[in-house]
Amino acid sequence: MGNSASALPYSIEAQIGAPHDHNGWALHTGKSTDGQETEVTIFVGKKPEMAKSPISPRFPNQTQLVPALHHFRQCKKLRHPHILKVYATLDTDNPSEDGAAGSAAPSNKAQTGDLMIVTEPCVSLDTWLLTQPSPEQLAWGLECLIRGMHFMHASANLSHGNMSPSSFYVTKSGDVKLWNFNLISQIGPNLGPDNHFRQWEQACTQDAYRSPERVERKYDQISNHGVHAMDSYGLGILIDHWFQGRIPPKLQKAAQRLQTPNIKMRPRLQPLLKCPIFDTPYQKLQLTLEDLVVQPVEQKIALWQNFGRSIENGQIPRDVSLYKVLPMIQSAILTICTNDAMLTQDLYRREVLAMMQPLFFVVENYLEEGRVSKELGPLVALLFKVKDRGVRGALLSKVEFMSQHLEKNSLNVHVFEPLCTGFNDSSPALRELTLKATLGLVPSLNEPNLEKLTRYLVRLQGDSETSIRTNAVIFVSKIAPKMSQVSREKHLLPAYVRSMKDPFPPARLAALQALAQSKQVFSPQDIATKVLPCVMPILLDPITDVRNEAFTVVNMYMGVLQEESMKIAQRQRQELAQQQQQQGSAPPPPMSAPVAPAPKSGGYMLGGLTSWMSSTTTPATSAPANTSTPLVQAPASAPVMPVPMAAAPMAAPQQQFAAVALTADDDGWGEESGWGDDDDDDNVDLAFSNIGSTSTPVSKPKPQQFSTPEQFDDDPFAALGAKPSGATKLSFNKPKSGGALKLTKAAQPTKLSLDNDDMADGWDDF
């Protein structure tokens, strides 16, 4: 089958209309496959179908294939602004030149495969007329046709030969282009129309557009009276269709002259452009755009500046701005910015600057959402290479727009990298504009570029301009949530501290406000140990606003610490509750650590006794069971406090004191400082019941109240409900090496001795 359509670097998409509307060609939309996705129009002619389809019902034996092959050859050779531009052509079977030359019976090989012609985007003339273009646009379209025909007549000595509505197509910018070269032929003395023209002209052209000499087949008259003769007559008929029966009065006489049967009196087309209907502002605009390329650079700069103002004021139509001005700007920027020699000249840099205003206005207001990145992205990378502060300033003012429409990869590579060079510029205004513009890129930056941006901001905190230093710390607070943990620890707080020491008061104020906005990025531990110590010195700042903001920050962060403290207390209570719940369901494991020594209180061991009574440990199984509730029990989570001496005396405790584990160096009484040397302790009489005993408990004496406050004050154990007894004396003897403690009772000499053997019974489970 030969080459396929995949050999073309274009994709074929939807079909527009039927083939019979386009002289047997199927019209498709398409796009380039080079990554730019440039819109195109593709004419597809299927040779097997063309070989079977007659051109007209009047001529069933003359099919569409031979004229189509003739057009396929000629369209590639003609180049003019008003001839439809051809990008590529393809014959999928590569037919021989002889078969395409127009023989009456093409070979079988020429009747297979497809013919494809890729052109600029366009629509047929009739389709464009249905959009009801303005009179100025109609006049300009007719002028395009006349200019194209004049080129063929005067420069190529060719006659179109098929002046009918199906032979013209209109681009999106409103330019009318010549097409349908089925009958194109050289005309001149001794040349005449060629054999192909003579054989096919009657079938291809409608009778209404055929001049009288063609109808009468007087081809010698055509050869001897100018190449324009046939086409001038066809144009006179076409003008009526062009203006849809409403020919402007100033053009009516000219149209009649074009239709004259006398071939000698038929005028050439070029003088027709002197008609006043063509002299419009729209025409001047179009002609200026056509001549812009050949103008000197100084003139181009002035024209681009005028175009920018005219586009913004709406004086240039949208279609012209989008489909003619924008491509011209793109082409000019590519030409200048890819030429290092041109970039070194100030005139070309000024031309680039003049194009910035119309470029961004068209892109922002007329370009579709999906096309912005494709049309603008390649230009931005080139524009950032221009070493001109005016161009750089215009780009920086549009960074926010670019961040919304360009792809993230393009922003990180083609925008951010060259943009950062502005941080090192010697112009303070450009450095500040670069700083403000970069803020719009932050949501699209990747982590390496965020780290790089942070380093630039830290460097700007030492800038000579106070406004840049102030904006730098504000910028740091805005990107703080997006910074990595490592970058925060490395740069964030040092950046705030650096600005809090700035001699410029607004910079210090901005640093405090930034610190307040960054509350979420600091942990409570960092707030207590790092943040607040840095803020405290500013509480005495000489500037009132700075001091007030410093107090606001301190109060805010103190609130954070208070909340954290409450959370810690709540967690501790929950842990304690869980421990108590576990101890109530199962015996706790033995404690290996000794009880912390109780604090001294006037030489008495009140703290030690209180710690016994506040213990929640279950008594040893060998001790006598007693389920009575203790009268005094301190909360486990609260510190042990001594009982007030002025409190009313309590009854004797009904619960046996919990056992305390003793070691060889600890006798269970805590600190021994002052014991045995205090004379006030010799006359203290207390009655204890079954302290540490595992045998049958001794009968408890009845509680006795102290009768006077003096007696209450003399006895520190009154608050515990202990009863003094005159018959019982408690003597403290200095412990010996064995650690034994002897208690002597005067009336009933019963000794309670504690040695190492007794400690193993009932005390180990405390």
Secondary structure as GFF3:
##gff-version 3
##sequence-region A 1 766
A	DSSP	three_ten_helix	5	7	.	.	.	ID=ss1
A	DSSP	beta_strand	10	16	.	.	.	ID=ss2
A	DSSP	three_ten_helix	19	22	.	.	.	ID=ss3
A	DSSP	beta_strand	26	32	.	.	.	ID=ss4
A	DSSP	beta_strand	39	46	.	.	.	ID=ss5
A	DSSP	alpha_helix	47	50	.	.	.	ID=ss6
A	DSSP	beta_strand	54	56	.	.	.	ID=ss7
A	DSSP	beta_strand	59	63	.	.	.	ID=ss8
A	DSSP	alpha_helix	65	75	.	.	.	ID=ss9
A	DSSP	beta_strand	86	91	.	.	.	ID=ss10
A	DSSP	alpha_helix	97	100	.	.	.	ID=ss11
A	DSSP	three_ten_helix	109	111	.	.	.	ID=ss12
A	DSSP	beta_strand	114	119	.	.	.	ID=ss13
A	DSSP	beta_strand	122	124	.	.	.	ID=ss14
A	DSSP	alpha_helix	125	129	.	.	.	ID=ss15
A	DSSP	alpha_helix	135	154	.	.	.	ID=ss16
A	DSSP	beta_strand	158	159	.	.	.	ID=ss17
A	DSSP	three_ten_helix	165	167	.	.	.	ID=ss18
A	DSSP	beta_strand	168	171	.	.	.	ID=ss19
A	DSSP	beta_strand	176	178	.	.	.	ID=ss20
A	DSSP	beta_strand	185	186	.	.	.	ID=ss21
A	DSSP	alpha_helix	195	204	.	.	.	ID=ss22
A	DSSP	three_ten_helix	207	209	.	.	.	ID=ss23
A	DSSP	alpha_helix	212	215	.	.	.	ID=ss24
A	DSSP	alpha_helix	219	224	.	.	.	ID=ss25
A	DSSP	alpha_helix	229	242	.	.	.	ID=ss26
A	DSSP	alpha_helix	249	258	.	.	.	ID=ss27
A	DSSP	three_ten_helix	263	265	.	.	.	ID=ss28
A	DSSP	three_ten_helix	270	274	.	.	.	ID=ss29
A	DSSP	three_ten_helix	276	278	.	.	.	ID=ss30
A	DSSP	alpha_helix	281	291	.	.	.	ID=ss31
A	DSSP	three_ten_helix	292	294	.	.	.	ID=ss32
A	DSSP	alpha_helix	297	312	.	.	.	ID=ss33
A	DSSP	alpha_helix	318	320	.	.	.	ID=ss34
A	DSSP	pi_helix	321	325	.	.	.	ID=ss35
A	DSSP	alpha_helix	326	337	.	.	.	ID=ss36
A	DSSP	alpha_helix	340	343	.	.	.	ID=ss37
A	DSSP	alpha_helix	346	365	.	.	.	ID=ss38
A	DSSP	three_ten_helix	369	371	.	.	.	ID=ss39
A	DSSP	alpha_helix	372	383	.	.	.	ID=ss40
A	DSSP	alpha_helix	389	396	.	.	.	ID=ss41
A	DSSP	alpha_helix	399	405	.	.	.	ID=ss42
A	DSSP	alpha_helix	408	410	.	.	.	ID=ss43
A	DSSP	pi_helix	411	416	.	.	.	ID=ss44
A	DSSP	alpha_helix	417	419	.	.	.	ID=ss45
A	DSSP	three_ten_helix	420	424	.	.	.	ID=ss46
A	DSSP	alpha_helix	428	438	.	.	.	ID=ss47
A	DSSP	three_ten_helix	439	444	.	.	.	ID=ss48
A	DSSP	alpha_helix	447	460	.	.	.	ID=ss49
A	DSSP	alpha_helix	466	479	.	.	.	ID=ss50
A	DSSP	three_ten_helix	480	482	.	.	.	ID=ss51
A	DSSP	alpha_helix	485	487	.	.	.	ID=ss52
A	DSSP	pi_helix	488	492	.	.	.	ID=ss53
A	DSSP	alpha_helix	493	500	.	.	.	ID=ss54
A	DSSP	alpha_helix	505	517	.	.	.	ID=ss55
A	DSSP	three_ten_helix	519	521	.	.	.	ID=ss56
A	DSSP	alpha_helix	524	526	.	.	.	ID=ss57
A	DSSP	pi_helix	527	531	.	.	.	ID=ss58
A	DSSP	alpha_helix	532	535	.	.	.	ID=ss59
A	DSSP	three_ten_helix	536	540	.	.	.	ID=ss60
A	DSSP	alpha_helix	544	585	.	.	.	ID=ss61
A	DSSP	alpha_helix	606	613	.	.	.	ID=ss62
A	DSSP	three_ten_helix	679	681	.	.	.	ID=ss63
A	DSSP	alpha_helix	709	714	.	.	.	ID=ss64
A	DSSP	three_ten_helix	718	720	.	.	.	ID=ss65
A	DSSP	alpha_helix	756	759	.	.	.	ID=ss66
###
